[in-house]
């Protein structure tokens, strides 16, 4: 039970710390006071998550293209060996 409570406290601390860091960054960029910048934290979080999702989608697509290219190269090499 103690490990669960510790994990829960660490998770809550990380969430609060992340929110403070995002609010601080927004405050620095916009010139708003820190307390006012907390209102922008959900929108900034959404923007960050969307950016991560886009990057993951691009990386997946790149990996899929590289896989297809490698498969074609292997098929060509295999065909050249069997036709010889």
DSSP file (Angstrom, degrees, kcal/mol; ACC not computed):
  #  RESIDUE AA STRUCTURE BP1 BP2  ACC     N-H-->O    O-->H-N    N-H-->O    O-->H-N    TCO  KAPPA ALPHA  PHI   PSI    X-CA   Y-CA   Z-CA
    1    1 A X     >        0   0    0      0, 0.0     4,-1.8     0, 0.0     5,-0.1   0.000 360.0 360.0 360.0 -33.7    0.0    0.0    0.0
    2    2 A X  H  >  +     0   0    0      1,-0.2     4,-2.2     2,-0.2     5,-0.1   0.857 360.0  53.3 -67.4 -35.7    2.9    2.4    0.7
    3    3 A X  H  > S+     0   0    0      2,-0.2     4,-2.6     1,-0.2    -1,-0.2   0.883 107.7  51.3 -67.3 -37.8    4.3    1.9   -2.8
    4    4 A X  H  > S+     0   0    0      2,-0.2     4,-2.5     1,-0.2    -2,-0.2   0.914 110.5  48.2 -64.9 -42.3    1.0    2.8   -4.4
    5    5 A X  H  X S+     0   0    0     -4,-1.8     4,-2.6     2,-0.2    -2,-0.2   0.906 111.9  49.7 -65.4 -40.6    0.8    6.0   -2.3
    6    6 A X  H  X S+     0   0    0     -4,-2.2     4,-2.6     2,-0.2    -2,-0.2   0.927 111.7  48.2 -62.7 -45.2    4.3    7.0   -3.2
    7    7 A X  H  X S+     0   0    0     -4,-2.6     4,-2.3     1,-0.2    -2,-0.2   0.901 111.9  50.1 -61.6 -41.5    3.6    6.4   -6.9
    8    8 A X  H  X S+     0   0    0     -4,-2.5     4,-2.4     2,-0.2    -2,-0.2   0.911 111.9  47.3 -63.9 -43.3    0.4    8.4   -6.6
    9    9 A X  H  X S+     0   0    0     -4,-2.6     4,-2.5     2,-0.2    -2,-0.2   0.892 112.1  50.0 -66.2 -39.8    2.3   11.3   -4.9
   10   10 A X  H  X S+     0   0    0     -4,-2.6     4,-2.4     2,-0.2    -2,-0.2   0.905 111.7  48.6 -64.5 -41.2    5.1   11.2   -7.4
   11   11 A X  H  X S+     0   0    0     -4,-2.3     4,-2.2     2,-0.2    -2,-0.2   0.922 112.8  47.2 -64.3 -44.7    2.6   11.3  -10.3
   12   12 A X  H  X S+     0   0    0     -4,-2.4     4,-2.5     1,-0.2     5,-0.2   0.903 112.5  50.4 -64.2 -40.8    0.7   14.2   -8.7
   13   13 A X  H  X S+     0   0    0     -4,-2.5     4,-2.8     1,-0.2    -2,-0.2   0.895 110.0  49.7 -64.0 -40.7    3.9   16.1   -8.1
   14   14 A X  H  X S+     0   0    0     -4,-2.4     4,-2.6     2,-0.2    -1,-0.2   0.900 111.2  49.6 -65.2 -39.8    5.1   15.6  -11.7
   15   15 A X  H  X S+     0   0    0     -4,-2.2     4,-2.3     2,-0.2    -2,-0.2   0.932 113.9  44.5 -64.7 -45.5    1.7   16.8  -13.0
   16   16 A X  H  X S+     0   0    0     -4,-2.5     4,-2.3     2,-0.2    -2,-0.2   0.926 114.3  49.7 -65.3 -44.0    1.8   19.9  -10.8
   17   17 A X  H  X S+     0   0    0     -4,-2.8     4,-2.4     1,-0.2    -2,-0.2   0.899 110.9  49.8 -61.3 -41.2    5.5   20.6  -11.7
   18   18 A X  H  X S+     0   0    0     -4,-2.6     4,-2.5     2,-0.2    -1,-0.2   0.908 110.1  50.4 -63.5 -41.9    4.7   20.2  -15.4
   19   19 A X  H  X S+     0   0    0     -4,-2.3     4,-2.6     1,-0.2    -2,-0.2   0.897 110.7  49.4 -63.4 -39.7    1.8   22.6  -15.1
   20   20 A X  H  X S+     0   0    0     -4,-2.3     4,-2.5     2,-0.2    -2,-0.2   0.914 111.2  49.3 -66.0 -42.0    4.0   25.2  -13.3
   21   21 A X  H  X S+     0   0    0     -4,-2.4     4,-2.4     2,-0.2    -2,-0.2   0.916 112.8  46.7 -63.6 -42.7    6.8   24.8  -16.0
   22   22 A X  H  X S+     0   0    0     -4,-2.5     4,-2.6     2,-0.2     5,-0.2   0.928 113.2  49.1 -64.8 -44.0    4.3   25.3  -18.8
   23   23 A X  H  X S+     0   0    0     -4,-2.6     4,-2.6     1,-0.2    -2,-0.2   0.895 110.9  50.9 -62.4 -39.4    2.7   28.3  -17.0
   24   24 A X  H  X S+     0   0    0     -4,-2.5     4,-2.4     2,-0.2    -1,-0.2   0.923 110.7  48.2 -63.2 -44.2    6.2   29.8  -16.5
   25   25 A X  H  X S+     0   0    0     -4,-2.4     4,-2.3     2,-0.2    -2,-0.2   0.918 113.1  47.5 -62.9 -43.7    7.0   29.4  -20.2
   26   26 A X  H  X S+     0   0    0     -4,-2.6     4,-2.7     1,-0.2     6,-0.4   0.906 111.0  52.7 -62.5 -41.1    3.7   30.9  -21.2
   27   27 A X  H  X S+     0   0    0     -4,-2.6     4,-2.0    -5,-0.2    -2,-0.2   0.906 110.9  46.2 -61.3 -42.4    4.3   33.7  -18.8
   28   28 A X  H  < S+     0   0    0     -4,-2.4    -1,-0.2     1,-0.2    -2,-0.2   0.885 115.9  45.5 -67.7 -39.0    7.8   34.4  -20.2
   29   29 A X  H  < S+     0   0    0     -4,-2.3    -2,-0.2    -5,-0.2    -1,-0.2   0.879 125.2  29.2 -72.9 -38.5    6.6   34.3  -23.8
   30   30 A X  H  < S-     0   0    0     -4,-2.7    -2,-0.2    -5,-0.2    -3,-0.2   0.659  97.8-124.5 -99.8 -17.8    3.5   36.5  -23.4
   31   31 A X     <  +     0   0    0     -4,-2.0    -4,-0.1    -5,-0.4    -3,-0.1   0.536  62.2 142.1  83.0   5.9    4.5   38.7  -20.5
   32   32 A X        -     0   0    0     -6,-0.4    -1,-0.3    -5,-0.2    -2,-0.1  -0.423  61.1 -96.8 -74.2 154.0    1.5   37.7  -18.5
   33   33 A X     >  -     0   0    0      1,-0.1     4,-1.9    -2,-0.1     3,-0.4  -0.367  38.3-109.3 -63.9 155.0    1.8   37.2  -14.7
   34   34 A X  H  > S+     0   0    0      1,-0.2     4,-1.0     2,-0.2    -1,-0.1   0.880 117.0  53.1 -57.5 -42.5    2.3   33.6  -13.7
   35   35 A X  H  4 S+     0   0    0      1,-0.2     3,-0.4     2,-0.2     4,-0.3   0.872 110.2  47.6 -64.3 -36.4   -1.2   33.2  -12.2
   36   36 A X  H >4 S+     0   0    0     -3,-0.4     3,-1.2     1,-0.2     4,-0.3   0.831 104.9  61.0 -71.1 -31.2   -2.8   34.4  -15.4
   37   37 A X  H >< S+     0   0    0     -4,-1.9     3,-1.4     1,-0.3     4,-0.4   0.744  87.4  73.6 -68.4 -22.6   -0.6   32.1  -17.4
   38   38 A X  G >< S+     0   0    0     -4,-1.0     3,-1.0    -3,-0.4     4,-0.4   0.788  86.9  64.0 -62.0 -25.3   -2.1   29.1  -15.6
   39   39 A X  G <  S+     0   0    0     -3,-1.2     4,-0.3    -4,-0.3     3,-0.3   0.768 100.8  51.6 -67.9 -23.8   -5.3   29.6  -17.6
   40   40 A X  G <> S+     0   0    0     -3,-1.4     4,-2.4    -4,-0.3    -1,-0.2   0.495  83.2  93.2 -90.0  -4.6   -3.3   28.8  -20.8
   41   41 A X  H <> S+     0   0    0     -3,-1.0     4,-2.7    -4,-0.4     5,-0.2   0.908  83.2  49.8 -60.3 -46.3   -1.9   25.5  -19.5
   42   42 A X  H  > S+     0   0    0     -4,-0.4     4,-2.3    -3,-0.3    -1,-0.2   0.915 113.1  46.8 -61.2 -40.2   -4.6   23.2  -20.9
   43   43 A X  H  > S+     0   0    0     -4,-0.3     4,-2.2     2,-0.2    -1,-0.2   0.911 113.7  48.1 -66.5 -41.1   -4.4   24.8  -24.4
   44   44 A X  H  X S+     0   0    0     -4,-2.4     4,-2.4     2,-0.2    -2,-0.2   0.897 111.1  51.2 -65.0 -39.7   -0.6   24.6  -24.3
   45   45 A X  H  X S+     0   0    0     -4,-2.7     4,-2.5    -5,-0.2    -2,-0.2   0.907 109.9  49.4 -62.7 -41.7   -0.8   21.0  -23.2
   46   46 A X  H  X S+     0   0    0     -4,-2.3     4,-2.4    -5,-0.2    -1,-0.2   0.901 110.5  50.8 -63.1 -41.2   -3.1   20.2  -26.0
   47   47 A X  H  X S+     0   0    0     -4,-2.2     4,-2.2     2,-0.2    -2,-0.2   0.907 111.1  48.3 -63.8 -41.9   -0.8   21.9  -28.5
   48   48 A X  H  X S+     0   0    0     -4,-2.4     4,-2.4     2,-0.2    -2,-0.2   0.922 112.3  48.3 -64.9 -43.8    2.2   19.9  -27.2
   49   49 A X  H  X S+     0   0    0     -4,-2.5     4,-2.4     1,-0.2    -2,-0.2   0.887 111.0  50.3 -65.4 -38.4    0.3   16.6  -27.4
   50   50 A X  H  X S+     0   0    0     -4,-2.4     4,-2.4     2,-0.2    -1,-0.2   0.902 110.3  50.8 -65.1 -39.9   -0.9   17.3  -30.9
   51   51 A X  H  X S+     0   0    0     -4,-2.2     4,-2.3     2,-0.2    -2,-0.2   0.904 110.8  48.3 -63.2 -41.3    2.7   18.1  -31.9
   52   52 A X  H  X S+     0   0    0     -4,-2.4     4,-2.5     2,-0.2    -2,-0.2   0.901 110.8  51.0 -65.1 -40.4    3.9   14.8  -30.4
   53   53 A X  H  X S+     0   0    0     -4,-2.4     4,-2.4     2,-0.2    -2,-0.2   0.904 110.4  49.4 -64.2 -40.5    1.1   12.9  -32.2
   54   54 A X  H  X S+     0   0    0     -4,-2.4     4,-2.5     2,-0.2    -2,-0.2   0.918 111.8  48.3 -64.1 -43.0    2.1   14.6  -35.5
   55   55 A X  H  X S+     0   0    0     -4,-2.3     4,-2.4     2,-0.2    -2,-0.2   0.898 112.1  49.0 -64.6 -39.5    5.7   13.7  -35.0
   56   56 A X  H  X S+     0   0    0     -4,-2.5     4,-2.4     2,-0.2    -1,-0.2   0.903 111.1  50.2 -65.6 -40.6    4.9   10.1  -34.1
   57   57 A X  H  X S+     0   0    0     -4,-2.4     4,-2.4     2,-0.2    -2,-0.2   0.911 111.7  48.1 -63.8 -42.3    2.6    9.8  -37.2
   58   58 A X  H  X S+     0   0    0     -4,-2.5     4,-2.5     2,-0.2    -2,-0.2   0.908 112.0  49.1 -64.3 -42.2    5.5   11.2  -39.4
   59   59 A X  H  X S+     0   0    0     -4,-2.4     4,-2.4     2,-0.2    -2,-0.2   0.896 111.3  49.8 -64.8 -39.8    8.0    8.8  -37.9
   60   60 A X  H  X S+     0   0    0     -4,-2.4     4,-2.4     2,-0.2    -2,-0.2   0.924 111.7  48.1 -64.1 -44.1    5.6    5.8  -38.4
   61   61 A X  H  X S+     0   0    0     -4,-2.4     4,-2.3     2,-0.2    -2,-0.2   0.904 111.7  50.0 -63.6 -41.6    5.0    6.8  -42.0
   62   62 A X  H  X S+     0   0    0     -4,-2.5     4,-2.4     1,-0.2    -1,-0.2   0.918 111.4  49.1 -62.4 -43.8    8.8    7.2  -42.6
   63   63 A X  H  X S+     0   0    0     -4,-2.4     4,-2.2     1,-0.2    -2,-0.2   0.889 110.2  50.9 -62.5 -39.9    9.4    3.8  -41.0
   64   64 A X  H  X S+     0   0    0     -4,-2.4     4,-2.4     2,-0.2    -1,-0.2   0.910 110.8  48.7 -65.4 -41.6    6.7    2.2  -43.2
   65   65 A X  H  X S+     0   0    0     -4,-2.3     4,-2.5     2,-0.2    -2,-0.2   0.909 111.5  49.1 -64.5 -42.3    8.2    3.7  -46.3
   66   66 A X  H  X S+     0   0    0     -4,-2.4     4,-2.5     2,-0.2    -1,-0.2   0.886 110.4  51.8 -64.3 -38.3   11.7    2.5  -45.4
   67   67 A X  H  X S+     0   0    0     -4,-2.2     4,-2.5     2,-0.2    -2,-0.2   0.933 111.0  47.0 -62.7 -46.3   10.3   -1.0  -44.7
   68   68 A X  H  X S+     0   0    0     -4,-2.4     4,-2.3     1,-0.2    -2,-0.2   0.910 112.2  50.4 -63.3 -41.3    8.6   -1.1  -48.1
   69   69 A X  H  X S+     0   0    0     -4,-2.5     4,-2.2     1,-0.2    -1,-0.2   0.919 111.5  47.6 -62.4 -43.5   11.8    0.2  -49.8
   70   70 A X  H  X S+     0   0    0     -4,-2.5     4,-2.5     1,-0.2    -1,-0.2   0.892 109.8  53.2 -65.8 -39.1   13.9   -2.5  -48.1
   71   71 A X  H  X S+     0   0    0     -4,-2.5     4,-2.3     2,-0.2    -1,-0.2   0.918 109.4  48.9 -61.1 -43.1   11.4   -5.2  -49.0
   72   72 A X  H  X S+     0   0    0     -4,-2.3     4,-2.4     2,-0.2    -2,-0.2   0.907 111.0  50.1 -63.3 -41.9   11.6   -4.2  -52.7
   73   73 A X  H  X S+     0   0    0     -4,-2.2     4,-2.4     1,-0.2    -2,-0.2   0.912 111.3  48.6 -62.3 -42.6   15.4   -4.2  -52.6
   74   74 A X  H  X S+     0   0    0     -4,-2.5     4,-2.6     2,-0.2    -2,-0.2   0.890 110.8  50.5 -66.2 -38.5   15.4   -7.7  -51.0
   75   75 A X  H  X S+     0   0    0     -4,-2.3     4,-2.6     2,-0.2    -2,-0.2   0.913 110.7  49.1 -64.8 -42.0   12.9   -9.0  -53.6
   76   76 A X  H  X S+     0   0    0     -4,-2.4     4,-2.2     2,-0.2    -2,-0.2   0.918 113.0  47.4 -62.5 -43.1   15.1   -7.6  -56.5
   77   77 A X  H  X S+     0   0    0     -4,-2.4     4,-1.8     2,-0.2    -2,-0.2   0.913 112.5  49.0 -65.1 -42.4   18.2   -9.2  -55.0
   78   78 A X  H  X S+     0   0    0     -4,-2.6     4,-2.1     1,-0.2    -2,-0.2   0.905 111.0  50.3 -63.8 -41.6   16.4  -12.5  -54.5
   79   79 A X  H  X S+     0   0    0     -4,-2.6     4,-1.9     1,-0.2    -1,-0.2   0.882 108.6  52.3 -64.7 -37.9   15.1  -12.4  -58.1
   80   80 A X  H  X S+     0   0    0     -4,-2.2     4,-0.7     1,-0.2    -1,-0.2   0.858 110.9  48.1 -67.2 -33.4   18.6  -11.7  -59.4
   81   81 A X  H  < S+     0   0    0     -4,-1.8     3,-0.3     1,-0.2    -2,-0.2   0.881 113.4  46.2 -73.0 -37.4   20.0  -14.7  -57.5
   82   82 A X  H  < S+     0   0    0     -4,-2.1    -2,-0.2     1,-0.2    -1,-0.2   0.800 111.1  51.6 -77.3 -27.5   17.2  -17.1  -58.7
   83   83 A X  H  <        0   0    0     -4,-1.9    -1,-0.2     1,-0.2    -2,-0.2   0.659 360.0 360.0 -82.9 -13.9   17.5  -16.0  -62.3
   84   84 A X     <        0   0    0     -4,-0.7    -1,-0.2    -3,-0.3    -2,-0.1   0.468 360.0 360.0 -77.2 360.0   21.3  -16.5  -62.4
